[in-house]
Amino acid sequence: ARVLLVEDNDINQQVAREFLEKKGIVVDIADDGKKAIEKLRGNEEAYDAVLMDVQMPFMDGYEATRIIREELKIHDLPIIAMTADAMKGVKQKCLEAGMNDYITKPLDIEQLYAKLENWINAKASNSQNDIDTFTEDIHKSTGFPQFKSLDVDSALKRLGGNDSLLKKLIFEFVDSYSDQINQLRFMVEAGKVDDIYRLAHTISGIAGNLDAKEVYESATKLAEASKRGDKNLIQLADNVIKTFNIFASEVNRILSKDTDSME
């Protein structure tokens, strides 16, 4: 099967590409809704399904899907929404925009495979038992160091056992977002609610895919509160800063040591 992945975040792109390609799925990527539309314009037969992120800059998944359905007149191509937003009404909004189905982030591998198989109407290359055995073998063979702030087994399962990719993505996450997260309190004090939501939403999605549980939970709470328009976000923002810095400290302490020992 050939899938168009529409996702703006580089780390999330790499996570999704890894576990899709592990099952023989050919992945093409568009990093916003406009680029997805251009890839599909006059070329709908090139893809068997679209995985559509909902929250993206320039053009979000809702608008992109409406244009695909109404302007491009592409009605038979399955579009599956992906979002870290679990608030009530999001699934209905996705369906009303013209999407066929909905899956929440962090992505559950077996659930996504099942949805793709269902909508593409083709059998997956491996049975459920094959998937379970595959991930169990990975966990038995890996020597990846254990973390308090990261569920290593779950993260490796999502990445098909690719421990070098997991290490790369963890370092990329810490390096890319440390400065932004440590500015959260100033953003709250300045009342930049939209910026707070976008950053918290992004952090929630990445941390969820990497199975950094505490960071994911704290960022999700901040994203939901900022979207509701809650006025007092200081404590929630401070908790995101705290959990992220604990995670970053553990990454630098454990993985740097592990990298040195392998050199």
LUMMIGU-165276 format. One record per residue (C-alpha): x, y, z; chain. Coordinates in steps of 0.2 Angstrom, whole numbers. Layout:
<atoms>
<atom><X>X</X><Y>Y</Y><Z>Z</Z><unit>A</unit></atom>
...
</atoms>
This chain:
<atoms>
<atom><X>0</X><Y>0</Y><Z>0</Z><unit>A</unit></atom>
<atom><X>5</X><Y>18</Y><Z>-3</Z><unit>A</unit></atom>
<atom><X>1</X><Y>31</Y><Z>10</Z><unit>A</unit></atom>
<atom><X>2</X><Y>50</Y><Z>10</Z><unit>A</unit></atom>
<atom><X>7</X><Y>55</Y><Z>28</Z><unit>A</unit></atom>
<atom><X>2</X><Y>73</Y><Z>31</Z><unit>A</unit></atom>
<atom><X>11</X><Y>79</Y><Z>47</Z><unit>A</unit></atom>
<atom><X>21</X><Y>95</Y><Z>50</Z><unit>A</unit></atom>
<atom><X>32</X><Y>89</Y><Z>64</Z><unit>A</unit></atom>
<atom><X>49</X><Y>81</Y><Z>59</Z><unit>A</unit></atom>
<atom><X>50</X><Y>70</Y><Z>74</Z><unit>A</unit></atom>
<atom><X>32</X><Y>63</Y><Z>72</Z><unit>A</unit></atom>
<atom><X>36</X><Y>61</Y><Z>53</Z><unit>A</unit></atom>
<atom><X>50</X><Y>50</Y><Z>57</Z><unit>A</unit></atom>
<atom><X>41</X><Y>39</Y><Z>70</Z><unit>A</unit></atom>
<atom><X>26</X><Y>36</Y><Z>58</Z><unit>A</unit></atom>
<atom><X>37</X><Y>33</Y><Z>43</Z><unit>A</unit></atom>
<atom><X>47</X><Y>20</Y><Z>53</Z><unit>A</unit></atom>
<atom><X>33</X><Y>9</Y><Z>59</Z><unit>A</unit></atom>
<atom><X>23</X><Y>10</Y><Z>42</Z><unit>A</unit></atom>
<atom><X>39</X><Y>6</Y><Z>32</Z><unit>A</unit></atom>
<atom><X>42</X><Y>-9</Y><Z>44</Z><unit>A</unit></atom>
<atom><X>26</X><Y>-17</Y><Z>37</Z><unit>A</unit></atom>
<atom><X>30</X><Y>-14</Y><Z>19</Z><unit>A</unit></atom>
<atom><X>20</X><Y>2</Y><Z>17</Z><unit>A</unit></atom>
<atom><X>27</X><Y>15</Y><Z>5</Z><unit>A</unit></atom>
<atom><X>26</X><Y>32</Y><Z>13</Z><unit>A</unit></atom>
<atom><X>25</X><Y>49</Y><Z>5</Z><unit>A</unit></atom>
<atom><X>26</X><Y>65</Y><Z>16</Z><unit>A</unit></atom>
<atom><X>18</X><Y>82</Y><Z>15</Z><unit>A</unit></atom>
<atom><X>21</X><Y>93</Y><Z>30</Z><unit>A</unit></atom>
<atom><X>6</X><Y>104</Y><Z>28</Z><unit>A</unit></atom>
<atom><X>-12</X><Y>103</Y><Z>21</Z><unit>A</unit></atom>
<atom><X>-8</X><Y>114</Y><Z>5</Z><unit>A</unit></atom>
<atom><X>7</X><Y>102</Y><Z>0</Z><unit>A</unit></atom>
<atom><X>-5</X><Y>87</Y><Z>3</Z><unit>A</unit></atom>
<atom><X>-18</X><Y>95</Y><Z>-9</Z><unit>A</unit></atom>
<atom><X>-4</X><Y>98</Y><Z>-22</Z><unit>A</unit></atom>
<atom><X>2</X><Y>80</Y><Z>-21</Z><unit>A</unit></atom>
<atom><X>-16</X><Y>74</Y><Z>-24</Z><unit>A</unit></atom>
<atom><X>-21</X><Y>86</Y><Z>-37</Z><unit>A</unit></atom>
<atom><X>-24</X><Y>75</Y><Z>-53</Z><unit>A</unit></atom>
<atom><X>-14</X><Y>61</Y><Z>-44</Z><unit>A</unit></atom>
<atom><X>-27</X><Y>53</Y><Z>-32</Z><unit>A</unit></atom>
<atom><X>-23</X><Y>36</Y><Z>-39</Z><unit>A</unit></atom>
<atom><X>-6</X><Y>37</Y><Z>-32</Z><unit>A</unit></atom>
<atom><X>-11</X><Y>33</Y><Z>-14</Z><unit>A</unit></atom>
<atom><X>-22</X><Y>20</Y><Z>-6</Z><unit>A</unit></atom>
<atom><X>-25</X><Y>31</Y><Z>10</Z><unit>A</unit></atom>
<atom><X>-21</X><Y>48</Y><Z>18</Z><unit>A</unit></atom>
<atom><X>-15</X><Y>50</Y><Z>36</Z><unit>A</unit></atom>
<atom><X>-20</X><Y>68</Y><Z>40</Z><unit>A</unit></atom>
<atom><X>-14</X><Y>77</Y><Z>55</Z><unit>A</unit></atom>
<atom><X>-27</X><Y>89</Y><Z>61</Z><unit>A</unit></atom>
<atom><X>-17</X><Y>103</Y><Z>69</Z><unit>A</unit></atom>
<atom><X>-5</X><Y>111</Y><Z>56</Z><unit>A</unit></atom>
<atom><X>2</X><Y>128</Y><Z>51</Z><unit>A</unit></atom>
<atom><X>-3</X><Y>136</Y><Z>35</Z><unit>A</unit></atom>
<atom><X>-18</X><Y>124</Y><Z>32</Z><unit>A</unit></atom>
<atom><X>-25</X><Y>112</Y><Z>45</Z><unit>A</unit></atom>
<atom><X>-32</X><Y>95</Y><Z>42</Z><unit>A</unit></atom>
<atom><X>-50</X><Y>100</Y><Z>42</Z><unit>A</unit></atom>
<atom><X>-48</X><Y>113</Y><Z>28</Z><unit>A</unit></atom>
<atom><X>-37</X><Y>102</Y><Z>18</Z><unit>A</unit></atom>
<atom><X>-49</X><Y>88</Y><Z>19</Z><unit>A</unit></atom>
<atom><X>-64</X><Y>99</Y><Z>14</Z><unit>A</unit></atom>
<atom><X>-54</X><Y>105</Y><Z>-2</Z><unit>A</unit></atom>
<atom><X>-49</X><Y>87</Y><Z>-6</Z><unit>A</unit></atom>
<atom><X>-67</X><Y>82</Y><Z>-5</Z><unit>A</unit></atom>
<atom><X>-76</X><Y>97</Y><Z>-12</Z><unit>A</unit></atom>
<atom><X>-64</X><Y>106</Y><Z>-24</Z><unit>A</unit></atom>
<atom><X>-53</X><Y>91</Y><Z>-30</Z><unit>A</unit></atom>
<atom><X>-69</X><Y>80</Y><Z>-30</Z><unit>A</unit></atom>
<atom><X>-59</X><Y>65</Y><Z>-23</Z><unit>A</unit></atom>
<atom><X>-72</X><Y>55</Y><Z>-13</Z><unit>A</unit></atom>
<atom><X>-66</X><Y>37</Y><Z>-13</Z><unit>A</unit></atom>
<atom><X>-48</X><Y>40</Y><Z>-5</Z><unit>A</unit></atom>
<atom><X>-49</X><Y>35</Y><Z>13</Z><unit>A</unit></atom>
<atom><X>-43</X><Y>50</Y><Z>25</Z><unit>A</unit></atom>
<atom><X>-39</X><Y>45</Y><Z>43</Z><unit>A</unit></atom>
<atom><X>-37</X><Y>59</Y><Z>55</Z><unit>A</unit></atom>
<atom><X>-23</X><Y>60</Y><Z>67</Z><unit>A</unit></atom>
<atom><X>-23</X><Y>71</Y><Z>83</Z><unit>A</unit></atom>
<atom><X>-17</X><Y>73</Y><Z>100</Z><unit>A</unit></atom>
<atom><X>-33</X><Y>82</Y><Z>104</Z><unit>A</unit></atom>
<atom><X>-44</X><Y>71</Y><Z>114</Z><unit>A</unit></atom>
<atom><X>-57</X><Y>84</Y><Z>118</Z><unit>A</unit></atom>
<atom><X>-76</X><Y>80</Y><Z>116</Z><unit>A</unit></atom>
<atom><X>-82</X><Y>84</Y><Z>98</Z><unit>A</unit></atom>
<atom><X>-66</X><Y>82</Y><Z>89</Z><unit>A</unit></atom>
<atom><X>-70</X><Y>65</Y><Z>81</Z><unit>A</unit></atom>
<atom><X>-87</X><Y>72</Y><Z>75</Z><unit>A</unit></atom>
<atom><X>-78</X><Y>87</Y><Z>68</Z><unit>A</unit></atom>
<atom><X>-66</X><Y>76</Y><Z>58</Z><unit>A</unit></atom>
<atom><X>-80</X><Y>66</Y><Z>51</Z><unit>A</unit></atom>
<atom><X>-90</X><Y>82</Y><Z>46</Z><unit>A</unit></atom>
<atom><X>-75</X><Y>88</Y><Z>37</Z><unit>A</unit></atom>
<atom><X>-75</X><Y>73</Y><Z>26</Z><unit>A</unit></atom>
<atom><X>-63</X><Y>61</Y><Z>35</Z><unit>A</unit></atom>
<atom><X>-67</X><Y>43</Y><Z>36</Z><unit>A</unit></atom>
<atom><X>-59</X><Y>39</Y><Z>53</Z><unit>A</unit></atom>
<atom><X>-50</X><Y>45</Y><Z>67</Z><unit>A</unit></atom>
<atom><X>-35</X><Y>40</Y><Z>78</Z><unit>A</unit></atom>
<atom><X>-27</X><Y>48</Y><Z>93</Z><unit>A</unit></atom>
<atom><X>-9</X><Y>52</Y><Z>96</Z><unit>A</unit></atom>
<atom><X>1</X><Y>44</Y><Z>103</Z><unit>A</unit></atom>
<atom><X>-2</X><Y>32</Y><Z>89</Z><unit>A</unit></atom>
<atom><X>-6</X><Y>14</Y><Z>93</Z><unit>A</unit></atom>
<atom><X>3</X><Y>3</Y><Z>80</Z><unit>A</unit></atom>
<atom><X>-10</X><Y>-11</Y><Z>80</Z><unit>A</unit></atom>
<atom><X>-25</X><Y>1</Y><Z>79</Z><unit>A</unit></atom>
<atom><X>-17</X><Y>10</Y><Z>65</Z><unit>A</unit></atom>
<atom><X>-13</X><Y>-5</Y><Z>55</Z><unit>A</unit></atom>
<atom><X>-31</X><Y>-12</Y><Z>58</Z><unit>A</unit></atom>
<atom><X>-38</X><Y>5</Y><Z>52</Z><unit>A</unit></atom>
<atom><X>-27</X><Y>5</Y><Z>37</Z><unit>A</unit></atom>
<atom><X>-32</X><Y>-12</Y><Z>32</Z><unit>A</unit></atom>
<atom><X>-50</X><Y>-9</Y><Z>35</Z><unit>A</unit></atom>
<atom><X>-50</X><Y>7</Y><Z>24</Z><unit>A</unit></atom>
<atom><X>-38</X><Y>1</Y><Z>10</Z><unit>A</unit></atom>
<atom><X>-48</X><Y>-15</Y><Z>10</Z><unit>A</unit></atom>
<atom><X>-33</X><Y>-26</Y><Z>8</Z><unit>A</unit></atom>
<atom><X>-25</X><Y>-39</Y><Z>20</Z><unit>A</unit></atom>
<atom><X>-10</X><Y>-33</Y><Z>30</Z><unit>A</unit></atom>
<atom><X>7</X><Y>-42</Y><Z>27</Z><unit>A</unit></atom>
<atom><X>7</X><Y>-49</Y><Z>44</Z><unit>A</unit></atom>
<atom><X>-6</X><Y>-56</Y><Z>56</Z><unit>A</unit></atom>
<atom><X>-9</X><Y>-49</Y><Z>73</Z><unit>A</unit></atom>
<atom><X>1</X><Y>-64</Y><Z>80</Z><unit>A</unit></atom>
<atom><X>15</X><Y>-59</Y><Z>69</Z><unit>A</unit></atom>
<atom><X>15</X><Y>-42</Y><Z>75</Z><unit>A</unit></atom>
<atom><X>15</X><Y>-47</Y><Z>93</Z><unit>A</unit></atom>
<atom><X>29</X><Y>-59</Y><Z>91</Z><unit>A</unit></atom>
<atom><X>39</X><Y>-46</Y><Z>81</Z><unit>A</unit></atom>
<atom><X>38</X><Y>-33</Y><Z>95</Z><unit>A</unit></atom>
<atom><X>41</X><Y>-46</Y><Z>109</Z><unit>A</unit></atom>
<atom><X>57</X><Y>-52</Y><Z>100</Z><unit>A</unit></atom>
<atom><X>63</X><Y>-34</Y><Z>99</Z><unit>A</unit></atom>
<atom><X>61</X><Y>-31</Y><Z>117</Z><unit>A</unit></atom>
<atom><X>70</X><Y>-47</Y><Z>121</Z><unit>A</unit></atom>
<atom><X>85</X><Y>-43</Y><Z>110</Z><unit>A</unit></atom>
<atom><X>87</X><Y>-24</Y><Z>113</Z><unit>A</unit></atom>
<atom><X>100</X><Y>-17</Y><Z>125</Z><unit>A</unit></atom>
<atom><X>93</X><Y>0</Y><Z>126</Z><unit>A</unit></atom>
<atom><X>96</X><Y>8</Y><Z>143</Z><unit>A</unit></atom>
<atom><X>80</X><Y>10</Y><Z>154</Z><unit>A</unit></atom>
<atom><X>73</X><Y>26</Y><Z>160</Z><unit>A</unit></atom>
<atom><X>61</X><Y>32</Y><Z>174</Z><unit>A</unit></atom>
<atom><X>54</X><Y>45</Y><Z>162</Z><unit>A</unit></atom>
<atom><X>52</X><Y>35</Y><Z>147</Z><unit>A</unit></atom>
<atom><X>43</X><Y>19</Y><Z>143</Z><unit>A</unit></atom>
<atom><X>57</X><Y>11</Y><Z>132</Z><unit>A</unit></atom>
<atom><X>48</X><Y>-5</Y><Z>128</Z><unit>A</unit></atom>
<atom><X>33</X><Y>5</Y><Z>121</Z><unit>A</unit></atom>
<atom><X>44</X><Y>17</Y><Z>112</Z><unit>A</unit></atom>
<atom><X>54</X><Y>3</Y><Z>103</Z><unit>A</unit></atom>
<atom><X>38</X><Y>-6</Y><Z>99</Z><unit>A</unit></atom>
<atom><X>31</X><Y>10</Y><Z>90</Z><unit>A</unit></atom>
<atom><X>48</X><Y>12</Y><Z>81</Z><unit>A</unit></atom>
<atom><X>49</X><Y>-6</Y><Z>76</Z><unit>A</unit></atom>
<atom><X>64</X><Y>-10</Y><Z>88</Z><unit>A</unit></atom>
<atom><X>75</X><Y>3</Y><Z>80</Z><unit>A</unit></atom>
<atom><X>85</X><Y>9</Y><Z>95</Z><unit>A</unit></atom>
<atom><X>97</X><Y>20</Y><Z>85</Z><unit>A</unit></atom>
<atom><X>82</X><Y>30</Y><Z>79</Z><unit>A</unit></atom>
<atom><X>74</X><Y>31</Y><Z>96</Z><unit>A</unit></atom>
<atom><X>90</X><Y>38</Y><Z>103</Z><unit>A</unit></atom>
<atom><X>91</X><Y>50</Y><Z>88</Z><unit>A</unit></atom>
<atom><X>73</X><Y>56</Y><Z>91</Z><unit>A</unit></atom>
<atom><X>76</X><Y>58</Y><Z>109</Z><unit>A</unit></atom>
<atom><X>91</X><Y>69</Y><Z>107</Z><unit>A</unit></atom>
<atom><X>82</X><Y>79</Y><Z>93</Z><unit>A</unit></atom>
<atom><X>67</X><Y>82</Y><Z>105</Z><unit>A</unit></atom>
<atom><X>78</X><Y>88</Y><Z>119</Z><unit>A</unit></atom>
<atom><X>89</X><Y>99</Y><Z>108</Z><unit>A</unit></atom>
<atom><X>74</X><Y>107</Y><Z>98</Z><unit>A</unit></atom>
<atom><X>62</X><Y>111</Y><Z>112</Z><unit>A</unit></atom>
<atom><X>72</X><Y>115</Y><Z>128</Z><unit>A</unit></atom>
<atom><X>73</X><Y>133</Y><Z>124</Z><unit>A</unit></atom>
<atom><X>55</X><Y>135</Y><Z>119</Z><unit>A</unit></atom>
<atom><X>49</X><Y>126</Y><Z>134</Z><unit>A</unit></atom>
<atom><X>59</X><Y>136</Y><Z>146</Z><unit>A</unit></atom>
<atom><X>50</X><Y>151</Y><Z>139</Z><unit>A</unit></atom>
<atom><X>33</X><Y>145</Y><Z>144</Z><unit>A</unit></atom>
<atom><X>31</X><Y>155</Y><Z>160</Z><unit>A</unit></atom>
<atom><X>35</X><Y>171</Y><Z>150</Z><unit>A</unit></atom>
<atom><X>22</X><Y>166</Y><Z>137</Z><unit>A</unit></atom>
<atom><X>9</X><Y>163</Y><Z>151</Z><unit>A</unit></atom>
<atom><X>14</X><Y>180</Y><Z>159</Z><unit>A</unit></atom>
<atom><X>12</X><Y>189</Y><Z>142</Z><unit>A</unit></atom>
<atom><X>-5</X><Y>181</Y><Z>139</Z><unit>A</unit></atom>
<atom><X>0</X><Y>172</Y><Z>123</Z><unit>A</unit></atom>
<atom><X>-13</X><Y>159</Y><Z>124</Z><unit>A</unit></atom>
<atom><X>-12</X><Y>154</Y><Z>106</Z><unit>A</unit></atom>
<atom><X>6</X><Y>151</Y><Z>106</Z><unit>A</unit></atom>
<atom><X>5</X><Y>141</Y><Z>122</Z><unit>A</unit></atom>
<atom><X>-8</X><Y>130</Y><Z>115</Z><unit>A</unit></atom>
<atom><X>2</X><Y>127</Y><Z>99</Z><unit>A</unit></atom>
<atom><X>18</X><Y>123</Y><Z>109</Z><unit>A</unit></atom>
<atom><X>9</X><Y>112</Y><Z>122</Z><unit>A</unit></atom>
<atom><X>0</X><Y>103</Y><Z>108</Z><unit>A</unit></atom>
<atom><X>16</X><Y>100</Y><Z>98</Z><unit>A</unit></atom>
<atom><X>25</X><Y>94</Y><Z>114</Z><unit>A</unit></atom>
<atom><X>11</X><Y>82</Y><Z>119</Z><unit>A</unit></atom>
<atom><X>11</X><Y>74</Y><Z>102</Z><unit>A</unit></atom>
<atom><X>30</X><Y>71</Y><Z>101</Z><unit>A</unit></atom>
<atom><X>31</X><Y>66</Y><Z>119</Z><unit>A</unit></atom>
<atom><X>17</X><Y>54</Y><Z>117</Z><unit>A</unit></atom>
<atom><X>25</X><Y>46</Y><Z>102</Z><unit>A</unit></atom>
<atom><X>41</X><Y>44</Y><Z>111</Z><unit>A</unit></atom>
<atom><X>32</X><Y>37</Y><Z>127</Z><unit>A</unit></atom>
<atom><X>39</X><Y>51</Y><Z>138</Z><unit>A</unit></atom>
<atom><X>24</X><Y>49</Y><Z>149</Z><unit>A</unit></atom>
<atom><X>26</X><Y>63</Y><Z>162</Z><unit>A</unit></atom>
<atom><X>30</X><Y>76</Y><Z>148</Z><unit>A</unit></atom>
<atom><X>15</X><Y>70</Y><Z>138</Z><unit>A</unit></atom>
<atom><X>3</X><Y>71</Y><Z>152</Z><unit>A</unit></atom>
<atom><X>8</X><Y>88</Y><Z>158</Z><unit>A</unit></atom>
<atom><X>9</X><Y>95</Y><Z>140</Z><unit>A</unit></atom>
<atom><X>-8</X><Y>88</Y><Z>136</Z><unit>A</unit></atom>
<atom><X>-16</X><Y>96</Y><Z>152</Z><unit>A</unit></atom>
<atom><X>-9</X><Y>113</Y><Z>147</Z><unit>A</unit></atom>
<atom><X>-15</X><Y>111</Y><Z>129</Z><unit>A</unit></atom>
<atom><X>-32</X><Y>107</Y><Z>135</Z><unit>A</unit></atom>
<atom><X>-33</X><Y>121</Y><Z>148</Z><unit>A</unit></atom>
<atom><X>-26</X><Y>134</Y><Z>136</Z><unit>A</unit></atom>
<atom><X>-39</X><Y>129</Y><Z>122</Z><unit>A</unit></atom>
<atom><X>-53</X><Y>130</Y><Z>135</Z><unit>A</unit></atom>
<atom><X>-47</X><Y>148</Y><Z>139</Z><unit>A</unit></atom>
<atom><X>-42</X><Y>145</Y><Z>157</Z><unit>A</unit></atom>
<atom><X>-34</X><Y>160</Y><Z>164</Z><unit>A</unit></atom>
<atom><X>-23</X><Y>153</Y><Z>177</Z><unit>A</unit></atom>
<atom><X>-10</X><Y>143</Y><Z>167</Z><unit>A</unit></atom>
<atom><X>6</X><Y>146</Y><Z>178</Z><unit>A</unit></atom>
<atom><X>5</X><Y>130</Y><Z>188</Z><unit>A</unit></atom>
<atom><X>2</X><Y>119</Y><Z>172</Z><unit>A</unit></atom>
<atom><X>16</X><Y>128</Y><Z>162</Z><unit>A</unit></atom>
<atom><X>28</X><Y>125</Y><Z>177</Z><unit>A</unit></atom>
<atom><X>24</X><Y>107</Y><Z>177</Z><unit>A</unit></atom>
<atom><X>28</X><Y>105</Y><Z>159</Z><unit>A</unit></atom>
<atom><X>44</X><Y>114</Y><Z>162</Z><unit>A</unit></atom>
<atom><X>48</X><Y>103</Y><Z>177</Z><unit>A</unit></atom>
<atom><X>44</X><Y>86</Y><Z>168</Z><unit>A</unit></atom>
<atom><X>53</X><Y>91</Y><Z>152</Z><unit>A</unit></atom>
<atom><X>69</X><Y>96</Y><Z>162</Z><unit>A</unit></atom>
<atom><X>68</X><Y>80</Y><Z>172</Z><unit>A</unit></atom>
<atom><X>67</X><Y>70</Y><Z>155</Z><unit>A</unit></atom>
<atom><X>81</X><Y>80</Y><Z>147</Z><unit>A</unit></atom>
<atom><X>92</X><Y>78</Y><Z>162</Z><unit>A</unit></atom>
<atom><X>90</X><Y>59</Y><Z>162</Z><unit>A</unit></atom>
<atom><X>93</X><Y>59</Y><Z>143</Z><unit>A</unit></atom>
<atom><X>109</X><Y>68</Y><Z>144</Z><unit>A</unit></atom>
<atom><X>115</X><Y>58</Y><Z>159</Z><unit>A</unit></atom>
<atom><X>110</X><Y>41</Y><Z>153</Z><unit>A</unit></atom>
<atom><X>111</X><Y>42</Y><Z>134</Z><unit>A</unit></atom>
<atom><X>127</X><Y>52</Y><Z>134</Z><unit>A</unit></atom>
<atom><X>135</X><Y>39</Y><Z>145</Z><unit>A</unit></atom>
<atom><X>129</X><Y>25</Y><Z>135</Z><unit>A</unit></atom>
<atom><X>135</X><Y>34</Y><Z>119</Z><unit>A</unit></atom>
<atom><X>153</X><Y>36</Y><Z>126</Z><unit>A</unit></atom>
<atom><X>154</X><Y>18</Y><Z>131</Z><unit>A</unit></atom>
<atom><X>150</X><Y>12</Y><Z>114</Z><unit>A</unit></atom>
<atom><X>164</X><Y>23</Y><Z>106</Z><unit>A</unit></atom>
</atoms>
